[in-house]
Amino acid sequence: MKKKAIIIGSGVGGLSAGIRLSKLGFEVTVFESNPFIGGKINSKMIGSYRFDMGPSVFTEPHLIEELVALCGEKSDFFKYRRLEESCRYFFHDGQQVIVKSGVSEVAQTFQEAFGEDLVKTSRFLNRMKKNYAAVSPIFIQVSLHRFWHWFNRSIWKALIRIPKYGLFSSMNQNNEAKFKNPKTIQILNRLATYNGSSPYKTPGMLNIISHLEFNEGPAMPHGGMVAITKTLHQLAQSLGITFRTNEPIISINHSNGKVSGVKSTLASYESDLIVSNMDVHYTYEKLLNGFSSPTKILNQEKSSSAIVFYWGVKKQFDSLGVHNILFAENYESEFNALFESKEMYSDPTIYIHITSKVEEKDAPIGCENWFVMVNAPINVGQNWDEIVTKTRACIIQKISNHLNTSIEDLIEVEEVSDPRKIESTYFGKQGSVYGNASNSAFAAFYRHPNFSKKIKGLYFSGVTVHPGGGIPLALNSAKIVERCVKEDFDLKN
Ligand SMILES: Cc1cc2nc3c(=O)[nH]c(=O)nc-3n(C[C@H](O)[C@H](O)[C@H](O)COP(=O)(O)OP(=O)(O)OC[C@H]3O[C@@H](n4cnc5c(N)ncnc54)[C@H](O)[C@@H]3O)c2cc1C
């Protein structure tokens, strides 16, 4: 008889863990509290406009292709395009810069727009490629909590490069030391937000994200971001995985240091193994109530949250691309507000994502679907209704100024999400988007392991545990779970 595995949550980390465990021979059931599959990667029609409700930046598509191959499907089962441009930047003084993907393209743009040295930029980006390749096999692809995982041949390559990582200075300090123009530095610093951190606190090591953003460039799945979780759902169904939506798990049952099953709002279920894709904080607080939790890990500073406006706009703007950033004038003050005073900054950096630029059906002819996001502090009881109203007025003004067009009357349909909604819809602690922030040199070591050290058979996948925030890392967390399960259940496969 097959051993049973239960996955709590159908986010990208839960779906990929389910697929991997099914391929190991487990009978897998996925429980999802929402009526839809996919967690934060879901999509919604608002009027005649389609919106991806959560993530918009997608890198490392090979991690999805790997799952497609694992399930024996053809490579075109998941289709995506590489975007020629990584992002369009709008600065407070009116300068607009389009950054294309590729080392020489970026170096050329930084030279023409900001006066940076072509060779220095290329050297920096190539170094980030090497750093990424060195760090990935020991920090991202394996468990940091089972020493034999990272103690492999790659570790020597990674150790030799330690002086090049910028471990003990911040991302901003690293970038200031290498580039002269504050605008170049602002563009590079922005990448700290890819896991909800501050560039003034996160270590320079995180500059490796530059490799994914600039050298490789972002990808866009055909059908929008939701195609990522739709693909994984289809793969899971083809393997015979059972899905139980609208059925929240309310406790994890365990005895004598071993899991025995779960209790949902409808029934109890036995299981040999459980993977929680729920925010790890809430897994302890709500599902393991009374069990001693790793407080030092859980109490680390949380990543930022977000306010998102989903706007159907009845006009097309040639000056906007798929990804657009309208920067704050004083970036450091914005991060101080987000992480220190936990306030919404008065001049927030605005991100506008428009899938209809490449997915024409996402908006009516002549119109665009704008996903307009500003970083927000986590929910500590602020007056969000008031904040959202003020923020809306402020960003409408700023976008209108940059585009030289009053946009208020162009907004045909609208929905809004704020940290309270992120918390209530996906159970993200205080609305934080990525669990713990990476706001210290040792943040990687303060993420929860992918397994429980105290309850056998309990595993964790998703952005709130090792290796951290973002779709590729959530996919890697499921790979690490697979390896731990193989070891713990003595499986050769
Ligand atoms: C506005 C926004 C923008 C983002 N932008 C990006 C981006 O551009 N790029 C990027 O890589 N990442 C981005 N992220 C983060 C992104 O969402 C994650 O990288 C990824 O989707 C998270 O996947 P996950 O597997 O950790 O879990 P989630 O997507 O959080 O899924 C967890 C699932 O568990 C379910 N669940 C929770 N508790 C229970 C329970 N008790 N019982 C049953 N089910 C339960 C939830 O309903 C949810 O479906 C963004 C997030 C937000 C909110």
The ligand as a Gaussian input file, in Angstrom:
#p B3LYP/6-31G(d) Opt

LIG

0 1
 C        1.296000      41.398000      -4.386000
 C        2.376000      40.361000      -4.453000
 C        3.366000      40.462000      -5.414000
 C        4.375000      39.493000      -5.502000
 N        5.296000      39.589000      -6.501000
 C        6.189000      38.585000      -6.682000
 C        7.007000      38.548000      -7.849000
 O        6.923000      39.433000      -8.687000
 N        7.868000      37.505000      -8.011000
 C        7.962000      36.491000      -7.087000
 O        8.760000      35.560000      -7.291000
 N        7.182000      36.496000      -5.983000
 C        6.293000      37.498000      -5.765000
 N        5.450000      37.497000      -4.686000
 C        5.622000      36.491000      -3.676000
 C        4.960000      35.237000      -4.235000
 O        3.606000      35.285000      -4.040000
 C        5.632000      34.025000      -3.821000
 O        6.945000      34.045000      -4.348000
 C        4.965000      32.705000      -4.177000
 O        3.822000      32.803000      -4.977000
 C        4.569000      32.168000      -2.836000
 O        4.340000      30.810000      -2.962000
 P        4.215000      29.885000      -1.693000
 O        4.316000      28.494000      -2.185000
 O        5.151000      30.271000      -0.627000
 O        2.774000      30.068000      -1.056000
 P        1.462000      30.917000      -1.223000
 O        1.259000      31.361000      -2.600000
 O        1.438000      31.922000      -0.126000
 O        0.383000      29.784000      -0.926000
 C        0.120000      29.268000       0.344000
 C       -1.243000      28.601000       0.252000
 O       -1.553000      27.964000       1.479000
 C       -2.952000      28.116000       1.708000
 N       -3.177000      27.902000       3.129000
 C       -2.715000      28.641000       4.159000
 N       -3.131000      28.137000       5.318000
 C       -3.866000      27.024000       5.032000
 C       -4.550000      26.056000       5.821000
 N       -4.567000      26.130000       7.151000
 N       -5.191000      25.050000       5.196000
 C       -5.176000      24.943000       3.838000
 N       -4.550000      25.849000       3.036000
 C       -3.897000      26.867000       3.631000
 C       -3.213000      29.550000       1.270000
 O       -4.582000      29.763000       1.029000
 C       -2.369000      29.600000      -0.006000
 O       -3.117000      29.187000      -1.108000
 C        4.410000      38.432000      -4.577000
 C        3.400000      38.327000      -3.613000
 C        2.400000      39.283000      -3.548000
 C        1.325000      39.149000      -2.504000

